[in-house]
């Protein structure tokens, strides 16, 4: 019995229609065909764009399946025909598309999964706003609720994700030149979805999502070529203690994380033999609640050696920025033993440390170094 390997999936993702995802996919299809790979187009949406139509010439297209629904004949990708044809690579446009109700699968990404299971490689395209976990974020940024979505796992399990990127200004210029939509749609598009602020926000989401995807893939595979301390995404760790003024520190760290669009963590190191008073316990509980309100992750470690605990946590969570309060030691103690900051810097070579003054009011907080 012949056993098929699962096909490999490469996704071209962009911030919006018109960035060139389909064109880029077709370019790669031509390149691979020239190298002797058997490439077919499974589904292509040109939207009457002349450049896209021209780029498809020379690539075999599998005819679409005709489906009658509500007395209307429509077309969808013909998955059985693709499986029968057995190409090495199939190009599939608009991964988030919803199929006609009488189709075998509800969504096009499910069609793609069936093709991958058959051992056929797939190149596909999608826009960042179609990712399920970003649906609320996109609605808040643009005021538009995206109906067609794909599960995050589709992006996470892809063998390769390529961001096709242009500036918002370039995209608006393409729109004005009639390269994206028909002339009658240009003005309304510029005044709605294609506003510069919308495009800038979506572009940042796309770039950040792909950066996360690359970093997570490297981490899961233990990529020897990329150091464990090499991070694409910023991660902020706030080190708190039982001193009441560390609540200010936590808030300041949350602002730093927000400015950097970074993941946010709060660490409390609890010495195993130390008994916390009721006030101290309430303080730690308050810090944990605040951390969660800021969308962060609260970490509590039992360890005698505070420096060791901070260093190990920073390495485990791939921290890039550490936020700490001023040392409570006297200058004499610092002279003989060194400050906590100096000791951590010796252990963590690729981490920035922010020392925040918490001895004054929140309005008087300042970064010391």
Secondary structure, DSSP 8 states (H G I E B T S, - for coil): --------EEEEEESSTTSSHHHHHHHHHHHHHHTT--EEEEE---TT-HHHHHHHTTSEE---EEEEETTEEEEE--HHHHHHHT-SEEEE--TT-B--TTSSSSBHHHHHHHHHHTT-EEEEEEEGGGBGGGHHHHHHHHS------B-HHHHHT-SEEEE----HHHHHHHHHTTSSS-HHHHHHHHHTTT-HHHHHHHHHHHHHHHHHHHHHHHHHHT-TTS-TT--SS-EEEEEE-SSTTHHHHHHHHHHHHHHHT-EEEEEEEE-TT----HHHHHHHHHHHHHHHHTT-EEEEEE-S-HHHHHHHHHHHTT-SEEEEE---S-HHHHHHH--HHHHHHHH-TT-EEEEE--SS-GGG--B--
